[in-house]
């Protein structure tokens, strides 16, 4: 839609776009909508990391046999490994909910989700049929198929990585004060 054909009256924009807050020029309308999308993406990513981090902490408090086993890639026991990863996830979630600048948020999210992707791909190369033990023993406690939980976590990792890359590429354009 060509915004140059619209009149200058601000109430006209609030009728057309009630969920998007506008500044005083019609050129700022599209970047403001993108800023809202960016904000909601960072919040949803923070929520995903917060939930999975808490799930890991709950899981390591249990006594499941998998917690005493070694990880096939890192050769560490799952209990301390899940504790470390949970603390990292909660730290990145804290960054995403903080007042830090958006580039720092995107860098931390790209780094963490990239690590998840590399881990999952490497695990798949070693054991193609194996499920990721990302939630430890919690998958045994939840009345949902472990394969379904694994599929959800794969989608979540893809969402975090691809979304953060996309938003990072879009970010400089929507927050710059220079005309496009």
Residue pairs with C-beta under 8 A, 6 or more apart in sequence:
3 26
3 27
3 29
3 30
4 26
6 12
6 13
6 16
6 26
8 26
10 22
10 24
13 22
13 26
13 29
14 22
17 29
17 33
20 29
20 32
20 33
20 36
21 32
22 28
22 29
22 32
23 32
27 179
31 173
31 174
31 175
34 170
34 174
35 174
35 175
37 167
38 102
38 167
38 170
38 171
38 174
41 163
41 164
41 167
42 96
42 102
42 105
42 109
42 167
43 96
43 97
45 96
45 109
45 159
45 160
45 163
45 164
46 92
46 93
46 96
46 97
47 93
48 156
48 159
48 160
49 89
49 90
49 92
49 93
49 96
49 112
49 160
50 89
50 90
50 93
52 86
52 89
52 134
52 135
52 153
52 156
53 86
53 87
53 89
53 90
53 93
54 86
54 90
55 135
55 138
56 82
56 83
56 85
56 86
56 89
56 134
56 135
56 136
56 138
57 83
57 86
58 138
59 67
59 82
59 135
59 136
59 137
59 138
60 67
60 79
60 82
60 83
60 86
60 136
62 136
62 137
62 138
62 141
63 137
64 136
64 137
64 140
66 78
66 133
66 136
66 137
67 77
67 78
67 79
67 82
67 136
67 137
68 77
68 78
68 79
69 77
69 78
70 76
70 77
70 78
71 77
71 78
71 81
71 133
72 123
72 126
72 127
72 130
73 119
73 122
73 123
73 126
74 81
78 133
78 136
79 136
82 133
82 136
88 112
89 112
92 108
92 109
92 112
95 104
95 105
95 108
96 105
96 108
96 109
98 105
102 171
102 175
103 168
103 171
106 164
106 167
106 168
106 171
107 168
109 160
109 164
110 161
110 164
110 165
110 168
112 160
113 157
113 160
113 161
113 164
114 161
116 157
116 160
116 161
117 157
117 161
119 132
120 132
120 154
120 157
123 130
123 132
124 130
131 139
131 146
131 147
131 150
132 150
132 153
132 154
134 150
134 153
135 149
135 153
139 146
139 149
140 146
142 149
173 180
